[in-house]
Amino acid sequence: MLRFDATNAECLVFTYKEGLLSGVAHDLKLGVTRFSVELDEERLSLTAEFDTRSLRVVSAMRDGQAMPSLLGASDRQKIEQNILDDVLDAERFPQASFVSTEIKKLPEGERFLVRGRLTLHGRTKELEVTTQLASGRQTAEVTLHQPDFGIRPYSAMLGTLRIRPNITVCLRLPFAAPASPAAHP
């Protein structure tokens, strides 16, 4: 059994602005600072727990590039509080979890197809993602539609400034090839 957490892996969330006043806002890169992932290589199964209260602003983004100097400490704190209180209701829903139902190695390169159930904000949805080997890490990147999980994307100034409903979640784990390419039931 392989175990990963924020000391050896990375979980990032990317949000994107829109609306009439989006020019005064920023796309954001957020980090989940408390999570655990367990990979059972024999059974080819994966379980993960994410503490929604641990989301922190890593940086503002501009044209896909991190721009850490665009946000001061008070801006970061205000954004984090809005996410925890107004978007995720993190006190009521402190955990998100993922349980795989199938993992299979794909024929080309060190790639895997992972299917499973993601529970977020009290709702569970089926998910499918293909991982890629990049810089010595298996990287899974998935787009989540917040309303599918009962999450109302952040909106301010009568909706003239808002976050797009689709966000991107990226999980990077140190590469470990499972022992067998067969999927478990």
C-alpha positions in Angstrom: 0.0 0.0 0.0 1.4 3.4 -1.0 0.4 6.5 0.9 0.7 10.1 -0.2 -0.1 13.4 1.5 0.9 17.0 1.2 4.5 16.2 2.1 5.1 14.1 -1.0 2.3 14.9 -3.4 0.3 17.9 -4.6 -3.3 18.8 -5.0 -4.1 22.1 -6.8 -7.4 23.7 -7.7 -7.6 26.3 -10.5 -10.5 28.8 -10.7 -11.3 31.1 -13.5 -13.0 34.6 -13.4 -15.7 35.9 -15.7 -18.2 38.7 -15.9 -18.3 42.3 -16.8 -15.9 43.3 -14.0 -13.6 40.3 -14.4 -10.8 42.7 -15.3 -10.5 43.6 -11.6 -10.3 40.0 -10.4 -7.8 37.1 -10.8 -7.8 33.5 -11.9 -6.5 31.6 -8.9 -4.3 28.7 -8.1 -5.3 27.1 -4.8 -3.6 24.4 -2.8 -5.2 21.7 -0.7 -2.8 21.5 2.3 -4.3 18.5 4.1 -5.1 15.3 2.2 -4.3 11.7 2.0 -4.2 9.2 -0.9 -3.8 5.5 -0.5 -3.0 3.3 -3.5 -3.3 -0.5 -3.2 -1.0 -1.8 -5.9 -2.3 -5.4 -5.5 -6.0 -4.6 -5.8 -5.4 -1.6 -8.1 -7.6 0.6 -5.9 -7.2 4.2 -4.8 -8.9 6.1 -2.0 -8.4 9.8 -1.2 -9.6 12.2 1.5 -9.3 16.0 1.1 -9.8 18.5 3.9 -11.9 21.3 2.3 -11.0 23.6 5.2 -7.3 23.4 4.1 -7.7 25.2 0.8 -5.1 28.1 0.6 -4.4 30.6 -2.1 -1.1 29.8 -3.8 -1.1 32.6 -6.2 -3.1 34.7 -8.7 -2.8 33.5 -12.3 -2.5 35.6 -15.5 -2.4 33.9 -18.9 -1.6 30.6 -17.3 1.3 32.0 -15.3 1.6 32.2 -11.5 1.7 35.8 -10.4 2.2 35.6 -6.6 2.9 39.3 -6.2 -0.6 40.3 -7.4 -2.3 39.4 -4.1 -1.4 40.7 -0.6 -1.8 38.8 2.6 -5.2 40.4 3.4 -6.5 39.6 -0.2 -5.5 36.0 0.2 -7.2 35.8 3.6 -10.4 37.3 2.3 -10.4 35.0 -0.7 -9.8 31.9 1.5 -12.6 32.9 3.9 -15.0 33.4 1.0 -14.2 30.0 -0.4 -14.6 28.3 2.9 -17.7 30.1 4.1 -19.6 31.1 1.0 -18.6 28.6 -1.6 -17.7 25.3 0.0 -19.5 25.6 3.4 -16.5 23.9 4.7 -17.7 23.7 8.3 -20.7 21.7 7.2 -18.8 19.7 4.5 -15.2 19.4 5.8 -14.2 16.5 3.7 -14.2 15.6 0.0 -13.4 12.0 -0.9 -12.7 9.8 -3.9 -12.9 6.0 -4.1 -11.9 4.2 -7.3 -14.1 1.6 -8.9 -11.6 0.7 -11.7 -8.0 1.5 -12.5 -6.4 0.1 -15.7 -3.1 0.7 -17.4 -3.4 2.1 -20.8 -1.3 0.6 -23.6 0.6 3.8 -24.5 3.2 5.0 -22.0 2.8 5.1 -18.3 -0.9 6.3 -18.3 -3.8 5.0 -16.4 -7.6 5.2 -16.7 -9.1 5.8 -13.3 -12.9 5.6 -12.6 -14.5 6.2 -9.3 -16.9 8.2 -7.1 -16.1 11.7 -5.9 -18.1 13.0 -2.9 -17.9 16.8 -2.5 -20.3 19.2 -0.7 -22.5 16.2 0.3 -23.0 14.9 -3.3 -21.5 12.0 -5.0 -20.7 11.8 -8.7 -19.1 9.3 -11.0 -15.7 10.5 -12.3 -13.3 9.3 -15.0 -9.8 10.6 -15.5 -6.7 9.6 -17.5 -3.4 10.1 -15.7 -0.2 11.2 -17.4 3.4 10.7 -16.4 5.0 14.1 -16.2 8.3 15.1 -14.4 8.4 11.8 -12.5 4.8 12.2 -11.2 1.5 10.6 -12.2 -0.7 13.6 -12.8 -4.5 13.5 -12.9 -6.3 16.6 -14.1 -10.1 16.8 -14.0 -12.6 19.5 -14.7 -15.4 19.7 -12.2 -18.7 21.6 -12.7 -19.4 23.1 -9.3 -23.2 23.1 -9.7 -23.1 19.3 -10.2 -22.1 19.1 -6.5 -24.6 21.7 -5.3 -21.9 24.4 -5.2 -22.9 27.9 -6.3 -19.8 29.5 -7.8 -18.6 32.7 -6.1 -20.3 35.9 -7.4 -20.0 39.5 -6.3 -21.3 42.9 -7.3 -24.6 41.6 -8.6 -23.0 39.0 -10.7 -20.7 41.3 -12.7 -17.8 39.5 -11.1 -17.9 35.8 -10.7 -16.1 32.5 -10.9 -16.8 30.2 -13.8 -18.8 27.1 -12.9 -16.0 24.8 -14.2 -12.8 24.5 -12.1 -9.8 22.3 -12.7 -8.4 20.0 -10.0 -4.9 18.6 -10.5 -3.5 15.8 -8.3 0.2 14.9 -8.7 1.6 11.7 -7.1 5.2 10.4 -7.2 5.2 7.8 -9.9 4.7 4.2 -8.9 3.6 1.7 -11.6 1.0 -0.8 -10.2 2.2 -4.4 -10.1 -0.5 -5.6 -12.5 -2.3 -4.0 -15.4 -5.6 -5.9 -14.7 -8.5 -3.9 -13.2 -10.2 -5.0 -10.0 -13.9 -5.7 -9.8 
